[in-house]
């Protein structure tokens, strides 16, 4: 007497570990990933005007942009001479970890959906597997039963 594995059970048995490992990998990268490697490269640092949508810098409760427009900021050069600070002197590097993390979590949602489908197939396949009665093995016509050696 034997039982046959149905398609839903087979999909569940294969899909559950695959989809489960994908969920764990994507979610793990989002939670414990290295957040310090996603900075804008030094050679591609952005101008101050390009970062208005990401960063707002204030100096004494006034935006840095207003100080730069009024030329109210000065600095000392290496030769000791004072000069006005202009916006083109600033370069900004942005940490893009929030975008990368959102991408990992987005992928984890799709992996979790696949895991849900695989688990559903596994449960339905197991129910169907244990509900159907075992099938008797077919005998070849004219074959004699084997004796059991003791």
C-alpha positions in Angstrom: 0.0 0.0 0.0 1.4 3.4 -1.0 0.2 6.9 -1.4 1.0 9.2 -4.4 2.4 12.6 -3.9 0.1 15.2 -5.5 1.2 18.3 -7.4 0.2 20.7 -4.6 2.3 18.8 -2.1 5.2 18.8 -4.4 5.0 22.5 -5.1 4.7 23.2 -1.4 7.7 20.9 -0.5 9.9 22.6 -3.1 8.6 26.2 -2.9 8.5 26.6 0.9 12.2 26.4 1.6 13.1 28.4 -1.6 10.6 31.2 -0.9 11.3 31.1 2.8 15.1 31.6 2.3 14.4 34.4 -0.1 12.2 36.2 2.4 14.8 35.7 5.1 17.6 37.0 2.9 15.8 40.1 1.7 14.4 41.0 5.2 17.7 40.2 6.8 19.6 42.5 4.4 17.1 45.3 5.1 17.4 44.9 8.9 21.1 44.2 9.4 22.6 45.4 6.1 25.6 47.7 6.1 24.2 51.3 6.0 27.6 52.9 5.6 28.5 51.7 2.1 25.7 53.6 0.3 27.2 57.1 0.4 27.5 59.1 -2.8 31.1 58.6 -4.1 33.5 61.5 -3.3 34.1 62.0 -7.0 30.4 62.4 -7.7 29.5 64.7 -4.7 26.5 66.8 -5.4 26.3 70.6 -5.5 24.3 72.2 -2.6 21.4 73.2 -5.0 21.0 69.5 -6.1 20.2 68.4 -2.6 17.2 70.6 -1.7 14.8 67.6 -1.9 17.0 65.6 0.5 18.7 68.0 3.0 17.9 71.3 4.6 20.8 72.9 6.5 20.0 75.7 9.0 22.4 78.1 10.7 20.9 79.9 13.7 17.4 79.0 12.6 17.9 80.4 9.1 18.4 78.3 6.0 22.0 78.1 4.8 20.9 79.2 1.4 19.8 82.6 2.8 23.2 83.2 4.4 24.9 82.3 1.1 22.7 84.7 -0.9 23.5 87.6 1.5 27.2 86.7 1.5 27.1 86.7 5.3 29.5 83.7 5.7 33.3 84.1 5.5 36.1 81.7 5.8 39.9 81.9 6.1 42.0 80.5 3.4 45.3 78.7 4.0 47.2 81.9 3.4 45.2 83.6 6.2 43.1 85.8 3.9 39.3 86.0 4.5 36.9 85.3 1.6 33.1 85.0 1.2 31.7 81.5 1.2 29.7 80.8 -2.0 27.4 77.9 -2.8 29.8 76.5 -5.4 32.3 75.8 -2.6 29.9 73.2 -1.0 29.8 69.5 -2.0 27.3 67.1 -0.5 27.5 63.4 -0.2 24.2 61.6 0.5 23.6 58.3 2.2 21.3 56.3 -0.1 20.6 53.5 2.5 17.0 54.5 2.8 16.3 53.9 -0.9 18.3 50.6 -0.9 16.5 49.4 2.3 13.1 50.3 0.7 14.1 48.2 -2.3 15.0 45.2 -0.1 11.7 45.4 1.7 9.9 45.7 -1.5 11.5 42.5 -2.7 10.7 40.9 0.6 7.0 41.5 0.1 7.0 39.6 -3.2 9.1 36.8 -1.6 6.6 36.7 1.3 3.7 36.4 -1.2 5.5 33.4 -2.8 6.1 31.9 0.6 2.4 32.2 1.3 1.4 30.5 -1.9 4.0 27.7 -1.2 2.7 27.2 2.3 -0.9 27.1 1.1 0.1 24.4 -1.5 1.9 22.5 1.2 -1.0 22.5 3.6 -3.6 21.6 0.9 -1.3 19.0 -0.5 -0.8 17.4 3.0 -4.5 17.4 3.6 -5.2 15.8 0.2 -2.3 13.3 0.7 -3.6 12.0 4.0 -7.3 12.0 3.0 -7.1 9.7 0.1 -6.8 6.0 1.0 -3.5 4.3 0.2 -3.6 2.5 -3.2 -2.7 -1.1 -3.4 0.3 -2.0 -5.5 -0.4 -3.5 -8.9 0.6 -7.1 -9.5 1.9 -8.3 -12.7 -0.3 -11.1 -14.3 1.1 -14.5 -13.6 3.6 -13.4 -11.0 4.0 -15.4 -7.9 4.2 -13.6 -4.5 7.6 -13.5 -3.0 8.1 -15.5 0.1 9.5 -13.9 3.2 12.7 -15.4 4.4 13.0 -16.1 8.1 
